[in-house]
Amino acid sequence: MSATSTLAVTHLVPLAKELDENKVTPGVLGFIVFALIGGAVWLLMKSMNKHMKKVDFEEGPEPAKAPGPASADRPKGESPA
C-alpha cells in the first residue's frame, strides 16, 4: 500500500464509524438508478409494443406433401426401398 492510499484510508475510518450499523438504506443514488432502470424498461416495452403492432402475420395453408401412400406410412428419415 502506498502512503497516499494509507492516508486516505485513515481519513475515511472515522466517517465509517459515524454510520449506524443497524440502518442500511440505498439512498438517493439507489433511487436514481432504480428510476433509470424502470424508465428504460418502460421505453423498451413501448417500443416493443409499437413493433409488434407492425407485424402482419397470417398463417397460410401447409405446403402440399409428396403424393403417394408410401410417404405417409414411412417413418421420417427412411428412404424408399
Protein Blocks (a to p, Z undefined) as FASTA:
>chain_A
ZZklmmmmmmmmmmmmmpcfkbccebjmlmmmmmmmmmmmmmmmmmmmmmmmmpccdddd
dddddedjklmmpcghiacZZ
